Amino acid sequence: MRIIDQPCTHTRSRRFIFDMKKIDIFIVIFIILSTWSVYVQVLDYDFINYDDDEYITENEHVKKGITGESVVWALTEFHSANWHPLTWLSHIIDCQLFGLNAGRHHLISLIFHVLNSVLLYVVFRKMTGATWQSGFVAALFALHPLHVESVAWISERKDMLSTFCMMLTLLCYISYIQKRKIFYFYFVVIFYLLGLASKSILVTLPFVLLLLDFWPLKRFHFQSTNVSFGDFFTHKDLLIEKIPLFLLSAFSCLITIFAQRSSEAIQSLDQLPLLQRIANALVSYIAYIYKMIYPVNLSILYPYRGMPPLLEIAGSVLFIIFITFISIKARKSRPYIITGWLWFLGTLVPVIGFVQVGGQSMADRYTYIPLIGLFLIISWGVPGLFSNWRYKKLFFSFSSIIVLIILSLMTWRQVTYWENGLTISKRAISVTPDNWLMENNLANMFVTRGELKKGISHYIASLLIKPDNDLAYSNLKYVLSIVANNQSVAETMESAVSKKPEEPVFYFITGKMFRDEDNIEKAIAYFKKTIQLDKQFVAAHNELSALYDTYNELVN
């Protein structure tokens, strides 16, 4: 492995020293104050009943704080279909210090987001020497509404920690290149390992470093005529240099797949065909870009909707090909485009859906790191379009302020939806059609508050969207058993059918309940009625076929 451990003597090398000047201090203070002002409201917010319970409020290992048992558990267990010990230790320390005071847990996440935003500025300021562009990238990162989910959702502490470690990795990488000391590369490896122990999304970081080697570091041998940080290397040299990082990345991929398989979180190709996954991934790339430009109707969960329309798939493919072609074409004159575009495409790969985990088609939290790539293109590319314009500085200063004010207001508004599980579930249902999982989540909130009738109505709403949804069905049965004083839930449900005589789902639910009570004749009758009302009701056909087999076995 070629790692130089002596001072660089290349005549074209540059050793950029990051001196904190007044303008740097101003930008850092602006990032801190603006970020704090839009997010400070989370200090009064509660945990939500979606993942926060599994991660913290109902997790006995986490709640007990720092003990030998909890530390061993954090380091060794595959809980929640993941292995991220540093994230677990973070939650354990929070519980040790603050108990279940949700506001303090939010405070720690907010502090990490502020630190990540400041470090992002420092990283690109050191690499490029461009003060305002680096500041604008960091401000967009700090204030964009798409990042609210990562900051305001306590369970997403893993985003905060992994990005914090990523920024420290990049800072050590810059020091390693500047000072040509292997000592700094050791810290690159250490911080990268800590980042992977926070969230495995960082598996693409070695490729990100290669992109940064191209721009802005300009370390490739064919860039030797340009000003750079140090010596120039062949493609092979730069790859060999990062072998330790690639090995850590491969290990993280293997352990993550093992953790998710052991928890049965990964959907098989039978459940979700590869072609459908690829189609959803292509469309999601464009959806993320659209939401970056127009961040409205954001939801904690976007339900998987099956195969996207052919027109959407074709349009997405053409757009991706077009931008890729433009970035390659402009790689010499505007190298930041290809770095930013491939950063965006590449860092989304682990979560774009090729390996499908969960029922979401996409998620706002997945953009926390990838959007940096698009922000680079905007911050360096837009001013470049008007390089010869007389009033360029005045125009971009004014327009940047307007953009950041608009984003701040939108982010502040988006944060308000995260007050508790009730508010975030209601928001998701209002902006995303057919959100069966959030209907179930909202029902759980009402049941917890003792509003059983409202809970029942939302469980049924969830089942109307997805009739074979066992989660809402089980919850509905439980609540009906309470309402019916532990009498027959099937008979209780039967009385509701008369109010919706033309709704096949009601007959289907009732049939399942009679099936569970071993009343096979009535179950068959209700499944038949379901099919009579809707001949394409696949789940009812499957249930009826299974019951006929059972009925015949009993008769014989």
Secondary structure as a PSIPRED ss2 file (coil, helix, strand):
# PSIPRED VFORMAT (PSIPRED V4.0)

   1 M C   1.000  0.000  0.000
   2 R C   1.000  0.000  0.000
   3 I C   1.000  0.000  0.000
   4 I C   1.000  0.000  0.000
   5 D C   1.000  0.000  0.000
   6 Q C   1.000  0.000  0.000
   7 P C   1.000  0.000  0.000
   8 C C   1.000  0.000  0.000
   9 T C   1.000  0.000  0.000
  10 H C   1.000  0.000  0.000
  11 T C   1.000  0.000  0.000
  12 R C   1.000  0.000  0.000
  13 S E   0.000  0.000  1.000
  14 R C   1.000  0.000  0.000
  15 R C   1.000  0.000  0.000
  16 F C   1.000  0.000  0.000
  17 I C   1.000  0.000  0.000
  18 F C   1.000  0.000  0.000
  19 D C   1.000  0.000  0.000
  20 M C   1.000  0.000  0.000
  21 K C   1.000  0.000  0.000
  22 K H   0.000  1.000  0.000
  23 I H   0.000  1.000  0.000
  24 D H   0.000  1.000  0.000
  25 I H   0.000  1.000  0.000
  26 F H   0.000  1.000  0.000
  27 I H   0.000  1.000  0.000
  28 V H   0.000  1.000  0.000
  29 I H   0.000  1.000  0.000
  30 F H   0.000  1.000  0.000
  31 I H   0.000  1.000  0.000
  32 I H   0.000  1.000  0.000
  33 L H   0.000  1.000  0.000
  34 S H   0.000  1.000  0.000
  35 T H   0.000  1.000  0.000
  36 W H   0.000  1.000  0.000
  37 S H   0.000  1.000  0.000
  38 V H   0.000  1.000  0.000
  39 Y H   0.000  1.000  0.000
  40 V H   0.000  1.000  0.000
  41 Q H   0.000  1.000  0.000
  42 V H   0.000  1.000  0.000
  43 L H   0.000  1.000  0.000
  44 D H   0.000  1.000  0.000
  45 Y C   1.000  0.000  0.000
  46 D C   1.000  0.000  0.000
  47 F C   1.000  0.000  0.000
  48 I C   1.000  0.000  0.000
  49 N C   1.000  0.000  0.000
  50 Y C   1.000  0.000  0.000
  51 D C   1.000  0.000  0.000
  52 D H   0.000  1.000  0.000
  53 D H   0.000  1.000  0.000
  54 E H   0.000  1.000  0.000
  55 Y H   0.000  1.000  0.000
  56 I H   0.000  1.000  0.000
  57 T H   0.000  1.000  0.000
  58 E C   1.000  0.000  0.000
  59 N C   1.000  0.000  0.000
  60 E H   0.000  1.000  0.000
  61 H H   0.000  1.000  0.000
  62 V H   0.000  1.000  0.000
  63 K H   0.000  1.000  0.000
  64 K C   1.000  0.000  0.000
  65 G C   1.000  0.000  0.000
  66 I C   1.000  0.000  0.000
  67 T C   1.000  0.000  0.000
  68 G H   0.000  1.000  0.000
  69 E H   0.000  1.000  0.000
  70 S H   0.000  1.000  0.000
  71 V H   0.000  1.000  0.000
  72 V H   0.000  1.000  0.000
  73 W H   0.000  1.000  0.000
  74 A H   0.000  1.000  0.000
  75 L H   0.000  1.000  0.000
  76 T H   0.000  1.000  0.000
  77 E C   1.000  0.000  0.000
  78 F C   1.000  0.000  0.000
  79 H H   0.000  1.000  0.000
  80 S H   0.000  1.000  0.000
  81 A H   0.000  1.000  0.000
  82 N C   1.000  0.000  0.000
  83 W C   1.000  0.000  0.000
  84 H C   1.000  0.000  0.000
  85 P H   0.000  1.000  0.000
  86 L H   0.000  1.000  0.000
  87 T H   0.000  1.000  0.000
  88 W H   0.000  1.000  0.000
  89 L H   0.000  1.000  0.000
  90 S H   0.000  1.000  0.000
  91 H H   0.000  1.000  0.000
  92 I H   0.000  1.000  0.000
  93 I H   0.000  1.000  0.000
  94 D H   0.000  1.000  0.000
  95 C H   0.000  1.000  0.000
  96 Q H   0.000  1.000  0.000
  97 L H   0.000  1.000  0.000
  98 F H   0.000  1.000  0.000
  99 G C   1.000  0.000  0.000
 100 L C   1.000  0.000  0.000
 101 N C   1.000  0.000  0.000
 102 A H   0.000  1.000  0.000
 103 G H   0.000  1.000  0.000
 104 R H   0.000  1.000  0.000
 105 H H   0.000  1.000  0.000
 106 H H   0.000  1.000  0.000
 107 L H   0.000  1.000  0.000
 108 I H   0.000  1.000  0.000
 109 S H   0.000  1.000  0.000
 110 L H   0.000  1.000  0.000
 111 I H   0.000  1.000  0.000
 112 F H   0.000  1.000  0.000
 113 H H   0.000  1.000  0.000
 114 V H   0.000  1.000  0.000
 115 L H   0.000  1.000  0.000
 116 N H   0.000  1.000  0.000
 117 S H   0.000  1.000  0.000
 118 V H   0.000  1.000  0.000
 119 L H   0.000  1.000  0.000
 120 L H   0.000  1.000  0.000
 121 Y H   0.000  1.000  0.000
 122 V H   0.000  1.000  0.000
 123 V H   0.000  1.000  0.000
 124 F H   0.000  1.000  0.000
 125 R H   0.000  1.000  0.000
 126 K H   0.000  1.000  0.000
 127 M H   0.000  1.000  0.000
 128 T H   0.000  1.000  0.000
 129 G C   1.000  0.000  0.000
 130 A C   1.000  0.000  0.000
 131 T H   0.000  1.000  0.000
 132 W H   0.000  1.000  0.000
 133 Q H   0.000  1.000  0.000
 134 S H   0.000  1.000  0.000
 135 G H   0.000  1.000  0.000
 136 F H   0.000  1.000  0.000
 137 V H   0.000  1.000  0.000
 138 A H   0.000  1.000  0.000
 139 A H   0.000  1.000  0.000
 140 L H   0.000  1.000  0.000
 141 F H   0.000  1.000  0.000
 142 A H   0.000  1.000  0.000
 143 L H   0.000  1.000  0.000
 144 H C   1.000  0.000  0.000
 145 P H   0.000  1.000  0.000
 146 L H   0.000  1.000  0.000
 147 H H   0.000  1.000  0.000
 148 V H   0.000  1.000  0.000
 149 E H   0.000  1.000  0.000
 150 S H   0.000  1.000  0.000
 151 V H   0.000  1.000  0.000
 152 A H   0.000  1.000  0.000
 153 W C   1.000  0.000  0.000
 154 I H   0.000  1.000  0.000
 155 S H   0.000  1.000  0.000
 156 E H   0.000  1.000  0.000
 157 R H   0.000  1.000  0.000
 158 K H   0.000  1.000  0.000
 159 D H   0.000  1.000  0.000
 160 M H   0.000  1.000  0.000
 161 L H   0.000  1.000  0.000
 162 S H   0.000  1.000  0.000
 163 T H   0.000  1.000  0.000
 164 F H   0.000  1.000  0.000
 165 C H   0.000  1.000  0.000
 166 M H   0.000  1.000  0.000
 167 M H   0.000  1.000  0.000
 168 L H   0.000  1.000  0.000
 169 T H   0.000  1.000  0.000
 170 L H   0.000  1.000  0.000
 171 L H   0.000  1.000  0.000
 172 C H   0.000  1.000  0.000
 173 Y H   0.000  1.000  0.000
 174 I H   0.000  1.000  0.000
 175 S H   0.000  1.000  0.000
 176 Y H   0.000  1.000  0.000
 177 I H   0.000  1.000  0.000
 178 Q H   0.000  1.000  0.000
 179 K H   0.000  1.000  0.000
 180 R C   1.000  0.000  0.000
 181 K C   1.000  0.000  0.000
 182 I H   0.000  1.000  0.000
 183 F H   0.000  1.000  0.000
 184 Y H   0.000  1.000  0.000
 185 F H   0.000  1.000  0.000
 186 Y H   0.000  1.000  0.000
 187 F H   0.000  1.000  0.000
 188 V H   0.000  1.000  0.000
 189 V H   0.000  1.000  0.000
 190 I H   0.000  1.000  0.000
 191 F H   0.000  1.000  0.000
 192 Y H   0.000  1.000  0.000
 193 L H   0.000  1.000  0.000
 194 L H   0.000  1.000  0.000
 195 G H   0.000  1.000  0.000
 196 L H   0.000  1.000  0.000
 197 A C   1.000  0.000  0.000
 198 S C   1.000  0.000  0.000
 199 K C   1.000  0.000  0.000
 200 S H   0.000  1.000  0.000
 201 I H   0.000  1.000  0.000
 202 L H   0.000  1.000  0.000
 203 V H   0.000  1.000  0.000
 204 T H   0.000  1.000  0.000
 205 L H   0.000  1.000  0.000
 206 P H   0.000  1.000  0.000
 207 F H   0.000  1.000  0.000
 208 V H   0.000  1.000  0.000
 209 L H   0.000  1.000  0.000
 210 L H   0.000  1.000  0.000
 211 L H   0.000  1.000  0.000
 212 L H   0.000  1.000  0.000
 213 D H   0.000  1.000  0.000
 214 F H   0.000  1.000  0.000
 215 W C   1.000  0.000  0.000
 216 P C   1.000  0.000  0.000
 217 L C   1.000  0.000  0.000
 218 K C   1.000  0.000  0.000
 219 R C   1.000  0.000  0.000
 220 F E   0.000  0.000  1.000
 221 H H   0.000  1.000  0.000
 222 F H   0.000  1.000  0.000
 223 Q H   0.000  1.000  0.000
 224 S C   1.000  0.000  0.000
 225 T C   1.000  0.000  0.000
 226 N C   1.000  0.000  0.000
 227 V C   1.000  0.000  0.000
 228 S E   0.000  0.000  1.000
 229 F C   1.000  0.000  0.000
 230 G C   1.000  0.000  0.000
 231 D C   1.000  0.000  0.000
 232 F C   1.000  0.000  0.000
 233 F E   0.000  0.000  1.000
 234 T C   1.000  0.000  0.000
 235 H H   0.000  1.000  0.000
 236 K H   0.000  1.000  0.000
 237 D H   0.000  1.000  0.000
 238 L H   0.000  1.000  0.000
 239 L H   0.000  1.000  0.000
 240 I H   0.000  1.000  0.000
 241 E H   0.000  1.000  0.000
 242 K C   1.000  0.000  0.000
 243 I H   0.000  1.000  0.000
 244 P H   0.000  1.000  0.000
 245 L H   0.000  1.000  0.000
 246 F H   0.000  1.000  0.000
 247 L H   0.000  1.000  0.000
 248 L H   0.000  1.000  0.000
 249 S H   0.000  1.000  0.000
 250 A H   0.000  1.000  0.000
 251 F H   0.000  1.000  0.000
 252 S H   0.000  1.000  0.000
 253 C H   0.000  1.000  0.000
 254 L H   0.000  1.000  0.000
 255 I H   0.000  1.000  0.000
 256 T H   0.000  1.000  0.000
 257 I H   0.000  1.000  0.000
 258 F H   0.000  1.000  0.000
 259 A H   0.000  1.000  0.000
 260 Q H   0.000  1.000  0.000
 261 R H   0.000  1.000  0.000
 262 S H   0.000  1.000  0.000
 263 S C   1.000  0.000  0.000
 264 E C   1.000  0.000  0.000
 265 A C   1.000  0.000  0.000
 266 I E   0.000  0.000  1.000
 267 Q C   1.000  0.000  0.000
 268 S C   1.000  0.000  0.000
 269 L C   1.000  0.000  0.000
 270 D C   1.000  0.000  0.000
 271 Q C   1.000  0.000  0.000
 272 L C   1.000  0.000  0.000
 273 P C   1.000  0.000  0.000
 274 L H   0.000  1.000  0.000
 275 L H   0.000  1.000  0.000
 276 Q H   0.000  1.000  0.000
 277 R H   0.000  1.000  0.000
 278 I H   0.000  1.000  0.000
 279 A H   0.000  1.000  0.000
 280 N H   0.000  1.000  0.000
 281 A H   0.000  1.000  0.000
 282 L H   0.000  1.000  0.000
 283 V H   0.000  1.000  0.000
 284 S H   0.000  1.000  0.000
 285 Y H   0.000  1.000  0.000
 286 I H   0.000  1.000  0.000
 287 A H   0.000  1.000  0.000
 288 Y H   0.000  1.000  0.000
 289 I H   0.000  1.000  0.000
 290 Y H   0.000  1.000  0.000
 291 K H   0.000  1.000  0.000
 292 M H   0.000  1.000  0.000
 293 I H   0.000  1.000  0.000
 294 Y C   1.000  0.000  0.000
 295 P C   1.000  0.000  0.000
 296 V C   1.000  0.000  0.000
 297 N C   1.000  0.000  0.000
 298 L C   1.000  0.000  0.000
 299 S C   1.000  0.000  0.000
 300 I C   1.000  0.000  0.000
 301 L C   1.000  0.000  0.000
 302 Y E   0.000  0.000  1.000
 303 P E   0.000  0.000  1.000
 304 Y C   1.000  0.000  0.000
 305 R C   1.000  0.000  0.000
 306 G C   1.000  0.000  0.000
 307 M C   1.000  0.000  0.000
 308 P C   1.000  0.000  0.000
 309 P C   1.000  0.000  0.000
 310 L H   0.000  1.000  0.000
 311 L H   0.000  1.000  0.000
 312 E H   0.000  1.000  0.000
 313 I H   0.000  1.000  0.000
 314 A H   0.000  1.000  0.000
 315 G H   0.000  1.000  0.000
 316 S H   0.000  1.000  0.000
 317 V H   0.000  1.000  0.000
 318 L H   0.000  1.000  0.000
 319 F H   0.000  1.000  0.000
 320 I H   0.000  1.000  0.000
 321 I H   0.000  1.000  0.000
 322 F H   0.000  1.000  0.000
 323 I H   0.000  1.000  0.000
 324 T H   0.000  1.000  0.000
 325 F H   0.000  1.000  0.000
 326 I H   0.000  1.000  0.000
 327 S H   0.000  1.000  0.000
 328 I H   0.000  1.000  0.000
 329 K H   0.000  1.000  0.000
 330 A C   1.000  0.000  0.000
 331 R C   1.000  0.000  0.000
 332 K C   1.000  0.000  0.000
 333 S C   1.000  0.000  0.000
 334 R C   1.000  0.000  0.000
 335 P H   0.000  1.000  0.000
 336 Y H   0.000  1.000  0.000
 337 I H   0.000  1.000  0.000
 338 I H   0.000  1.000  0.000
 339 T H   0.000  1.000  0.000
 340 G H   0.000  1.000  0.000
 341 W H   0.000  1.000  0.000
 342 L H   0.000  1.000  0.000
 343 W H   0.000  1.000  0.000
 344 F H   0.000  1.000  0.000
 345 L H   0.000  1.000  0.000
 346 G H   0.000  1.000  0.000
 347 T H   0.000  1.000  0.000
 348 L H   0.000  1.000  0.000
 349 V H   0.000  1.000  0.000
 350 P H   0.000  1.000  0.000
 351 V H   0.000  1.000  0.000
 352 I C   1.000  0.000  0.000
 353 G C   1.000  0.000  0.000
 354 F C   1.000  0.000  0.000
 355 V C   1.000  0.000  0.000
 356 Q C   1.000  0.000  0.000
 357 V E   0.000  0.000  1.000
 358 G C   1.000  0.000  0.000
 359 G C   1.000  0.000  0.000
 360 Q E   0.000  0.000  1.000
 361 S E   0.000  0.000  1.000
 362 M E   0.000  0.000  1.000
 363 A C   1.000  0.000  0.000
 364 D H   0.000  1.000  0.000
 365 R H   0.000  1.000  0.000
 366 Y H   0.000  1.000  0.000
 367 T H   0.000  1.000  0.000
 368 Y C   1.000  0.000  0.000
 369 I C   1.000  0.000  0.000
 370 P C   1.000  0.000  0.000
 371 L H   0.000  1.000  0.000
 372 I H   0.000  1.000  0.000
 373 G H   0.000  1.000  0.000
 374 L H   0.000  1.000  0.000
 375 F H   0.000  1.000  0.000
 376 L H   0.000  1.000  0.000
 377 I H   0.000  1.000  0.000
 378 I H   0.000  1.000  0.000
 379 S H   0.000  1.000  0.000
 380 W H   0.000  1.000  0.000
 381 G H   0.000  1.000  0.000
 382 V H   0.000  1.000  0.000
 383 P H   0.000  1.000  0.000
 384 G H   0.000  1.000  0.000
 385 L H   0.000  1.000  0.000
 386 F C   1.000  0.000  0.000
 387 S C   1.000  0.000  0.000
 388 N C   1.000  0.000  0.000
 389 W C   1.000  0.000  0.000
 390 R C   1.000  0.000  0.000
 391 Y C   1.000  0.000  0.000
 392 K H   0.000  1.000  0.000
 393 K H   0.000  1.000  0.000
 394 L H   0.000  1.000  0.000
 395 F H   0.000  1.000  0.000
 396 F H   0.000  1.000  0.000
 397 S H   0.000  1.000  0.000
 398 F H   0.000  1.000  0.000
 399 S H   0.000  1.000  0.000
 400 S H   0.000  1.000  0.000
 401 I H   0.000  1.000  0.000
 402 I H   0.000  1.000  0.000
 403 V H   0.000  1.000  0.000
 404 L H   0.000  1.000  0.000
 405 I H   0.000  1.000  0.000
 406 I H   0.000  1.000  0.000
 407 L H   0.000  1.000  0.000
 408 S H   0.000  1.000  0.000
 409 L H   0.000  1.000  0.000
 410 M H   0.000  1.000  0.000
 411 T H   0.000  1.000  0.000
 412 W H   0.000  1.000  0.000
 413 R H   0.000  1.000  0.000
 414 Q H   0.000  1.000  0.000
 415 V H   0.000  1.000  0.000
 416 T H   0.000  1.000  0.000
 417 Y C   1.000  0.000  0.000
 418 W C   1.000  0.000  0.000
 419 E C   1.000  0.000  0.000
 420 N C   1.000  0.000  0.000
 421 G H   0.000  1.000  0.000
 422 L H   0.000  1.000  0.000
 423 T H   0.000  1.000  0.000
 424 I H   0.000  1.000  0.000
 425 S H   0.000  1.000  0.000
 426 K H   0.000  1.000  0.000
 427 R H   0.000  1.000  0.000
 428 A H   0.000  1.000  0.000
 429 I H   0.000  1.000  0.000
 430 S H   0.000  1.000  0.000
 431 V H   0.000  1.000  0.000
 432 T C   1.000  0.000  0.000
 433 P C   1.000  0.000  0.000
 434 D C   1.000  0.000  0.000
 435 N C   1.000  0.000  0.000
 436 W H   0.000  1.000  0.000
 437 L H   0.000  1.000  0.000
 438 M H   0.000  1.000  0.000
 439 E H   0.000  1.000  0.000
 440 N H   0.000  1.000  0.000
 441 N H   0.000  1.000  0.000
 442 L H   0.000  1.000  0.000
 443 A H   0.000  1.000  0.000
 444 N H   0.000  1.000  0.000
 445 M H   0.000  1.000  0.000
 446 F H   0.000  1.000  0.000
 447 V H   0.000  1.000  0.000
 448 T H   0.000  1.000  0.000
 449 R C   1.000  0.000  0.000
 450 G C   1.000  0.000  0.000
 451 E C   1.000  0.000  0.000
 452 L H   0.000  1.000  0.000
 453 K H   0.000  1.000  0.000
 454 K H   0.000  1.000  0.000
 455 G H   0.000  1.000  0.000
 456 I H   0.000  1.000  0.000
 457 S H   0.000  1.000  0.000
 458 H H   0.000  1.000  0.000
 459 Y H   0.000  1.000  0.000
 460 I H   0.000  1.000  0.000
 461 A H   0.000  1.000  0.000
 462 S H   0.000  1.000  0.000
 463 L H   0.000  1.000  0.000
 464 L H   0.000  1.000  0.000
 465 I H   0.000  1.000  0.000
 466 K C   1.000  0.000  0.000
 467 P C   1.000  0.000  0.000
 468 D C   1.000  0.000  0.000
 469 N C   1.000  0.000  0.000
 470 D H   0.000  1.000  0.000
 471 L H   0.000  1.000  0.000
 472 A H   0.000  1.000  0.000
 473 Y H   0.000  1.000  0.000
 474 S H   0.000  1.000  0.000
 475 N H   0.000  1.000  0.000
 476 L H   0.000  1.000  0.000
 477 K H   0.000  1.000  0.000
 478 Y H   0.000  1.000  0.000
 479 V H   0.000  1.000  0.000
 480 L H   0.000  1.000  0.000
 481 S H   0.000  1.000  0.000
 482 I H   0.000  1.000  0.000
 483 V H   0.000  1.000  0.000
 484 A C   1.000  0.000  0.000
 485 N C   1.000  0.000  0.000
 486 N C   1.000  0.000  0.000
 487 Q C   1.000  0.000  0.000
 488 S C   1.000  0.000  0.000
 489 V H   0.000  1.000  0.000
 490 A H   0.000  1.000  0.000
 491 E H   0.000  1.000  0.000
 492 T H   0.000  1.000  0.000
 493 M H   0.000  1.000  0.000
 494 E H   0.000  1.000  0.000
 495 S H   0.000  1.000  0.000
 496 A H   0.000  1.000  0.000
 497 V H   0.000  1.000  0.000
 498 S C   1.000  0.000  0.000
 499 K C   1.000  0.000  0.000
 500 K C   1.000  0.000  0.000
 501 P C   1.000  0.000  0.000
 502 E C   1.000  0.000  0.000
 503 E C   1.000  0.000  0.000
 504 P H   0.000  1.000  0.000
 505 V H   0.000  1.000  0.000
 506 F H   0.000  1.000  0.000
 507 Y H   0.000  1.000  0.000
 508 F H   0.000  1.000  0.000
 509 I H   0.000  1.000  0.000
 510 T H   0.000  1.000  0.000
 511 G H   0.000  1.000  0.000
 512 K H   0.000  1.000  0.000
 513 M H   0.000  1.000  0.000
 514 F H   0.000  1.000  0.000
 515 R H   0.000  1.000  0.000
 516 D H   0.000  1.000  0.000
 517 E C   1.000  0.000  0.000
 518 D C   1.000  0.000  0.000
 519 N C   1.000  0.000  0.000
 520 I H   0.000  1.000  0.000
 521 E H   0.000  1.000  0.000
 522 K H   0.000  1.000  0.000
 523 A H   0.000  1.000  0.000
 524 I H   0.000  1.000  0.000
 525 A H   0.000  1.000  0.000
 526 Y H   0.000  1.000  0.000
 527 F H   0.000  1.000  0.000
 528 K H   0.000  1.000  0.000
 529 K H   0.000  1.000  0.000
 530 T H   0.000  1.000  0.000
 531 I H   0.000  1.000  0.000
 532 Q H   0.000  1.000  0.000
 533 L H   0.000  1.000  0.000
 534 D C   1.000  0.000  0.000
 535 K C   1.000  0.000  0.000
 536 Q C   1.000  0.000  0.000
 537 F C   1.000  0.000  0.000
 538 V H   0.000  1.000  0.000
 539 A H   0.000  1.000  0.000
 540 A H   0.000  1.000  0.000
 541 H H   0.000  1.000  0.000
 542 N H   0.000  1.000  0.000
 543 E H   0.000  1.000  0.000
 544 L H   0.000  1.000  0.000
 545 S H   0.000  1.000  0.000
 546 A H   0.000  1.000  0.000
 547 L H   0.000  1.000  0.000
 548 Y H   0.000  1.000  0.000
 549 D H   0.000  1.000  0.000
 550 T H   0.000  1.000  0.000
 551 Y H   0.000  1.000  0.000
 552 N H   0.000  1.000  0.000
 553 E H   0.000  1.000  0.000
 554 L H   0.000  1.000  0.000
 555 V H   0.000  1.000  0.000
 556 N C   1.000  0.000  0.000
